């Protein structure tokens, strides 16, 4: 049994904590609120991970430090740099291996499937933040100060998942209300299940070939928003989805009074065209296989039914 420290208890951080604890590892889950799943091998700690001294104390003796944190979406440029610097410093100074949960923002717009070796070419503020985080961590790895790897996911599905689909499509479909979506409803898209993201993080942490490179989470499906909405409705016994494309001007108008929605226009390149991840390396080397889509949609439908009472 070894100590694994996870910063962040969102859907993926919590799933990673549970999987590690169930496998017999000791887990320390760090959040500002002290939240997280209840388990005899999970210690929940309330702390601000930007406090480098406190985070160093919490990671002392840890084998792995997982960065599953997520600042508020509308405050990434201000909040990610100090948080990322604190996490990297704690891993370097404490001797823990460092596993980062990342995304695809750093690649920028791409034609065709994106592989882990694709260059960083961000065109958005949030993409530049993510690319800089990986650049700094990989530089520390190449200098021999810490072993680093990053696991990159596409848009999330699953209970508790946070993504444009769950925010703007899934909840509405399950509630039987019309959907307005700002992207291409018929473009094929890779979807990442939170449980598969957690399994990929753990597999990367345990594999000797992981360090100094990135991995893509194997997709639970590669289908369009329209087809995904139809399957979700069928799984939940909800009415057939009523879908329409949301024009950019309408999205921008919503963003005038909603700071989260105001962040979406610069990221539309991810949703207005096909967006497919090549995860063949994780499949072949890490041995991670994706969860069937219908299992994921059933989980989402059950969560919605429970929330509705």
N, C-alpha and C positions, 0 to 999 in steps of 0.2 A: 504494500500500500504506500502510495506517495501522495504528496500534497499538490493539488491543482487549484490555482487561483483564477477565478473568472470575474472580470469586471463587466457588469451589465447583466440584468435579469429580464430582458425582453424575451420574446418567444424563443429565440435561438439560444440566448445565454441560459435560460431556464432549462431548455431541453438538453443542452450540453451538460449542465450540472447534474440533472437526473440520470443521464446515461453513464456518466463517470461514477456517480455514487452507487448506482445499481451494479456496476462492474467491480465494486470493492474499493474504489479510490476515495481518498479524503478530499472534500471540496470546500473551498472558502469562496463564497459568493459575495462580491463587493458591489454595493449600490449606495446612492445617497440616502435612500429611504430604508435600507435594510430589508428590502422585500426579496421574494424568491420562494421556490418550492420548499415544502417541509419534508425533511428526510434525515434520518439519524446520522448520515455521513456528510450532510451539507451544513456548514456553519455560515449563517447569514450575518454580514457585517455592514453597519452603516458608516460610510466614509466617503469623502470627496476624493475621487481618484486623481484630481488635479493637484492634490497635496502630495508632492513627491516624497517627502519624508514619511508621511503616514502610509503611502502605498508601498514604499520600500520596507517598512516594518511589517506590513501584511503579507508581503511576498517572500519574506525571509524563510529560507529552507524549502521553497516551492520548486517542484520539478518543471512545471509548465505555468506560464502566465498567458491567459486567453484574453484578448481584447474583443469583447462583444458589446462594447459600450455604444451608445447612440445619442449624441446631443440632439437637442430640438432641431428639426429639419431646417427651420428658418434662421438658425444661428450657427450653422456649420463653420463659416469662415472665421468667426470669432472664437468659438468654443473648441473646435477640434484640435488646432495646433497645440495649445497648452496641455490638453488632455493626452494627446498622442505622445508629446515629449515626456510627460510624466510616466506613462506606461513603458515607453522604450527605455528610459533611464532606470526604472525599477528592475526591468529584466536584465539590463547590462550589469548593474551594481549588485544585484542579488544572485546572479548566475542561473536564473531560470531560462529555459527555452521560451521563445515568444511566438505565439500563434495569433495572427490577426484575422479578424473577420472583415472582409472587404466587399467591394461591389465592382461593377463594370464601368463606373463613371469615368475613370481615368483613361479609358481607351478612346473616348470621343466617338463621333459618328463612324460607322463601319459598314462596308458592303460585304455581305457574305458572313459565314460563321466566324466568330472571334475565338482565337486560341489563347492559351496562357502566355505564349511567347509574343503575342501581338504587342507592339510598342505603345507606350503611354503617349497619347496625343489629345489631352483634354481640351475642350472648347467651352467649358462652363466653369463657374466659380467652384461649384461643389466637386467637379471632376478634378480641378487643379489641387484642391485640398486632399483628395484621396491619392492622387498621383504623388504629391509631395510626401505624404505619410509613408508610402511604399518606398520612395527614393531614400528617405532618411533611414528607415529600418534596414533596407538592403545594404546601404553604405556601412551601417554598424556591423552587419553580418560579414561583409567582405573585409572589414578591418579586423575581424576576429574578436569583436567585443561581445557578441551575442549570436545565438542561432535563431534565425527568423524564417517564418513562412507565412504566406497569406492565402486564405481560402475566399474565393470570390463567388458570390451568388447573383442570380438574376432576380426578377421580381418574386416576392414571397407569396406562398399559399400555405394554408394550414390554420389551425385554431390559434388565435392571437396574433396572426401575421399582420404586418403593416406594409402596405404597398398600394400603388395607384389602383390596382384591381380590387383589393379588399375595401379600400376607402370609397371608390367611385362606382364600383360595379357590383361586387359580391353582396354587400349589405342590402343594396337596393333590389337585386334579383331575389334574394331570400325573403325580402319584405314585400315582394310583389309590386314594387313601384318602378316607374320608368327610369331609364339609365341614360345619362349624357356623359360621353367619354371623349376626351380630347384627342386621342390617338386614332390610328387606323384600326377599325374593328375587325378587319379581315387579314391583317398581316400576321404571319407566323411568329411566335414569340416563345422563348424559353422561360419555364416557370420552375422556381426552386421551392421545395417543401422544407419547412423549418426543421423537421426531424432529420432530413437528409443533409441539411447544412450542418447540423450538430454532429452527425456521424462523420462527415467529411473533416470537420475540425479535429475530431479525436483521432481519426485515421492518419491525418497529416502529422499530428503531434507524436504519433507512435512509430512513424516510418523514418528510417535513417536517410532516405533519399529526398525527404521533404525540404530540407533547409536551403535557404537562399533562392527559392523559387516560389511561384504562385500556382494555385490549383483552382479549377472550376468545379462547382458542385454539379454532379450529374442531374439533369433536368427530369422532373417528374412527368413533364409533357412539353411538346413543342407544337402548340396550336394557337389559333387566333383568340382574341378576346371574345368574339361572337360565339365561337364554338365552345369555349370554356364556360361562358355564361349559360348556354343552353344545357350543357352537361350538369352544371351546378344546380340549375332549376329542376332538372329531371331527377337528380339524386335527392333533392329536398322535397320533392312533390310540390314545388312552387309553380305559379303560372309561367307560361312561356315568356321569356324576357322581352321587354320593349326597349330597344336600343337605338340611339341616335348619336351621330357625331357632333361633338361640341366644338363650334368654331373658336379659333384663337381669341377673337375679340371678346367672346363670352367668358372664356377662361380668365382673360386679363381683367375683365370687369369683376369677376368673383374675387380675384386676387387683391382688389382695392380694399376689401374689408376683411380678407382672410389671409394672414401672413404665411400660412403653410401652402395654400393654393397659389400664392404669389410666386412660389419657388418652382412651380411646374413648367412654365413656358420655356425656360432655358434647357429643360431636360426632354423636350418633346421629340428630339431626334431619336430617343430610345423607343418611342411608341408610334411614330408616324411612318415606320418602315419595318421590314423583317428584322428581327433581333434574336439571333441564335448563338448560343455558346457551344463551343467544342469542348467537351469534358472527357474526351477519350483517355487522357492521362490518368485522371482520378479513377476511371473505370478499370483501366488496365493495371496501374501500379498500386493505387491505394485499395483497390477492390471494393469500392463503394458502388452499390447499385441503387437506382432510384426507387422510391416507393410508388406503386401504381397510382395513377391519377384518381381513380374512383375511391380509393381508400382516403386520399387527401380530401376530396370533396365531401365524402361522408363525414369526416371529422369536422369540417367547416359547417355542414348542415346541422350536426348535433349541437355544436357550440351555439349556433343561432337559435335553435329550438330551446335550449336551456336558458339562454338569455331572455327569451320571450316569455318564459315561465310555463 
